[in-house]
Amino acid sequence: MRLIARAPVDGNYDAAAEIKLMGQAITYWREPGEAGVPPIFSFAGSDNIARADVLYPVPNRLDEAGLEAFAYRGRVVFPIHVVASDKTKPARLVMTLNYAICDRICIPAKANIALLLPQSGESPYRAAIEEALARVPVPLAASDVASKVAIDAESGQAKPQWTVKWHGSAAAVDLFAEAPEGWAFDTHKTVDNTFTLTAAEIPAKETHVDVHLTVAGADKSYEFSAPLTMPAGAQAK
C-alpha cells in the first residue's frame, strides 16, 4: 500500500491510496456485501489539511466461497480529495488505513503512512489517479434521478421487493445498495438495465428508508439516494 498524489489545482489536491494484491486476493468496498469488512480511513495527525475526502471506485460483484462480496481484485486506487487549510503552505497527509486482504483466508491489514503533497510540477501518478477518478460514481441530481431511474414496488412477494429500471444512455452492468444500520438489501440483474431490489432485513416497525444506490456502467457509473416505502403485505425476515 502506498500514498500517491498529483500537483494541486487551485490549491486543492488529488491524492490516492493504492493497494496492490497478490494472486486472487481481494479487498473490500465501503459496503462489503455478505462477507468481509470495509476499509476504514483516518487522517488524524495531518498538517495544514482542512479536509480529506475518500472516493470509492465502483466495485466488482465477486463470489467468495459461495457468498457475494463487493470488492476489488489485484489492485485498487482510492482517490482522496484534499483541501489545504493554507493553500500557500505545504500540506502533509498522514493516513491510517485498516482493511482486509482475503484469499483462502482473510487477514486484517493496517497501514500507517504519510506524504508531503507536491506544491507544483508534473506527477508520474497523474494517469493512475485520473483513471481511478473516472471509476468513481457520479452523483445524480434529483432532477436526473427522476428522468433516468424508475423504481416500482412489486406486490405479492415474500419479501419487500422493487424493480429498478435504468433509463440512462449508457448500459447498466450492476446495481449496489447501501442502507442504514439494521437494514439489508439484495440486488440482482434480471434483464438489460433492469434489476430487482429486495429488502432482506428490516428493523422492527420500520416502513420507510432512504437507500443509496450505485448504478455501475462499463464506462461510467452513477450514485443517488432513493426513498422507499415498504410494499403492503410484504415482510422481511
C-alpha positions in Angstrom: 0.0 0.0 0.0 1.3 3.5 -0.8 0.1 7.1 -0.9 0.5 9.0 -4.3 -0.6 12.4 -5.4 -0.6 14.8 -8.3 0.1 18.5 -8.3 -2.6 20.8 -6.9 -5.3 22.6 -8.9 -6.3 25.9 -7.3 -4.7 24.8 -4.0 -6.7 21.5 -3.9 -5.0 18.2 -4.2 -6.0 14.8 -5.6 -4.0 12.1 -3.6 -4.8 8.4 -3.6 -4.2 5.2 -1.6 -3.1 2.5 -3.9 -3.3 -1.2 -2.8 -1.7 -4.0 -4.8 -2.8 -7.5 -4.1 -1.1 -10.8 -4.9 -2.8 -13.5 -7.0 -6.6 -13.8 -6.5 -6.6 -11.9 -3.2 -9.3 -9.2 -2.8 -10.1 -6.2 -0.6 -13.4 -4.6 0.0 -15.7 -1.7 -1.0 -17.3 0.6 1.6 -20.3 -1.9 1.6 -18.5 -5.3 1.6 -21.6 -7.5 0.7 -22.3 -10.7 2.5 -18.6 -11.2 3.6 -15.7 -9.0 4.5 -15.1 -5.7 6.2 -14.9 -2.2 4.7 -11.8 -0.1 4.7 -11.5 2.5 7.4 -9.5 5.6 6.8 -8.2 8.1 9.3 -6.2 11.3 8.6 -5.5 12.2 12.2 -2.2 14.0 12.6 -2.1 15.6 9.1 -0.6 19.0 8.8 -2.2 22.0 7.0 -5.2 20.0 5.9 -8.8 21.2 6.3 -10.5 18.2 4.6 -9.6 14.8 3.2 -12.5 13.0 1.4 -12.0 9.4 0.3 -13.7 8.5 -3.0 -14.6 4.8 -3.8 -14.3 3.4 -7.4 -17.2 1.2 -8.3 -16.5 -2.4 -7.1 -17.0 -5.8 -8.6 -19.5 -8.4 -7.5 -17.3 -11.4 -6.6 -18.0 -14.9 -5.3 -16.2 -15.6 -2.1 -16.8 -19.2 -1.0 -20.4 -19.0 -2.0 -21.0 -15.6 -0.6 -21.3 -12.3 -2.6 -18.6 -9.8 -1.9 -18.4 -6.3 -3.3 -14.7 -5.9 -3.7 -11.6 -5.3 -5.8 -9.1 -7.9 -7.0 -5.5 -7.3 -8.0 -5.3 -3.6 -7.5 -7.4 -0.7 -6.3 -6.7 3.1 -6.1 -8.9 5.1 -3.7 -8.8 8.8 -4.7 -8.5 11.2 -1.8 -9.6 14.8 -2.4 -7.6 17.1 -0.1 -8.2 20.7 0.7 -5.3 22.6 2.4 -6.0 24.9 5.3 -3.5 27.4 3.9 -3.0 27.0 0.2 0.2 28.9 0.2 2.0 26.5 2.5 3.0 22.8 2.2 0.5 20.2 3.3 1.4 16.8 4.8 -1.2 14.0 4.6 -1.0 11.4 7.3 -3.1 8.3 6.8 -4.0 5.2 8.9 -5.9 2.6 6.9 -7.4 -0.6 8.4 -8.6 -3.0 5.7 -8.8 -6.7 5.0 -7.0 -8.9 2.4 -8.8 -12.1 1.6 -7.8 -15.2 -0.4 -8.2 -18.6 1.1 -8.3 -16.9 4.5 -8.9 -13.3 5.5 -6.1 -11.3 7.1 -6.6 -7.9 8.7 -4.1 -5.3 7.5 -3.1 -1.9 8.8 -1.1 0.9 7.1 0.4 4.0 8.7 1.9 6.3 6.1 2.5 10.0 5.4 3.1 12.0 2.2 4.2 15.6 1.8 1.9 16.8 -1.0 3.7 18.3 -4.0 3.1 22.1 -4.5 4.0 22.2 -8.2 5.3 20.1 -11.1 4.1 17.1 -13.0 3.3 13.9 -11.2 4.2 10.4 -12.5 1.0 9.2 -10.8 -1.4 11.5 -12.6 -2.7 8.9 -15.0 -3.3 6.3 -12.2 -5.3 8.9 -10.2 -7.3 10.1 -13.2 -8.2 6.5 -14.1 -9.4 5.9 -10.6 -11.4 9.1 -10.5 -13.1 8.0 -13.8 -14.3 4.8 -12.0 -15.9 6.8 -9.1 -19.7 7.0 -9.5 -21.0 10.4 -10.4 -23.7 11.8 -8.1 -27.1 12.2 -9.8 -29.1 15.4 -9.1 -32.7 14.8 -8.0 -34.0 16.0 -11.4 -31.7 13.5 -13.2 -32.9 10.7 -10.9 -36.5 11.3 -11.9 -35.7 11.1 -15.6 -33.1 8.3 -15.6 -34.4 5.8 -12.9 -37.8 4.2 -12.4 -38.4 2.3 -9.1 -41.6 0.3 -8.8 -42.8 -1.7 -5.9 -43.7 -5.4 -6.6 -46.8 -6.8 -4.9 -47.2 -10.5 -3.9 -43.6 -11.1 -3.0 -42.5 -12.9 0.2 -40.1 -10.1 1.0 -40.4 -6.4 0.1 -39.2 -6.0 -3.5 -38.8 -3.3 -6.1 -37.9 -3.3 -9.8 -35.3 -0.7 -10.7 -35.0 0.3 -14.3 -32.2 2.4 -15.6 -33.1 4.8 -18.5 -29.7 6.4 -18.9 -27.9 6.5 -22.2 -25.1 4.1 -21.1 -25.9 0.5 -20.2 -26.1 -0.5 -16.6 -23.9 -3.5 -15.6 -24.7 -3.9 -12.0 -26.6 -2.3 -9.1 -25.4 -1.9 -5.5 -27.5 -0.9 -2.5 -26.4 0.7 0.8 -28.8 1.3 3.7 -28.8 2.5 7.3 -27.8 0.1 10.1 -30.4 -2.6 10.7 -31.4 -2.7 7.0 -30.0 -5.1 4.3 -30.9 -5.1 0.6 -30.1 -7.7 -2.1 -29.8 -6.7 -5.8 -29.8 -8.8 -8.9 -29.9 -8.1 -12.6 -32.9 -9.6 -14.4 -32.7 -8.2 -18.0 -30.8 -5.3 -19.7 -30.8 -2.2 -17.5 -33.3 -3.8 -15.1 -32.7 -5.1 -11.5 -34.6 -6.4 -8.5 -34.0 -4.7 -5.2 -35.1 -6.9 -2.2 -35.2 -5.9 1.5 -33.6 -8.9 3.3 -33.6 -7.3 6.7 -35.8 -4.5 8.2 -35.8 -3.1 11.7 -39.0 -3.7 13.6 -41.9 -1.4 12.8 -39.9 0.5 10.1 -41.8 1.2 6.9 -39.6 3.9 5.2 -35.9 4.1 4.4 -33.5 6.1 2.2 -31.4 3.6 0.2 -28.2 4.8 -1.5 -28.0 3.1 -4.9 -25.0 2.8 -7.2 -25.6 2.0 -10.9 -22.4 0.5 -12.3 -21.7 1.0 -16.0 -18.9 -0.3 -18.2 -17.5 3.3 -18.8 -19.4 5.5 -16.3 -21.2 4.9 -13.0 -23.8 6.9 -11.0 -25.0 7.1 -7.4 -28.1 8.6 -5.8 -30.4 8.3 -2.9 -33.8 6.6 -3.3 -36.6 6.9 -0.6 -38.5 3.6 -0.3 -41.8 2.7 1.4 -42.3 -1.0 2.2 -45.0 -2.6 -0.1 -48.2 -3.5 1.7 -48.3 -7.2 2.8 -44.6 -7.9 2.3 -42.4 -8.6 5.3 -38.6 -9.3 5.5 -37.4 -12.0 7.8 
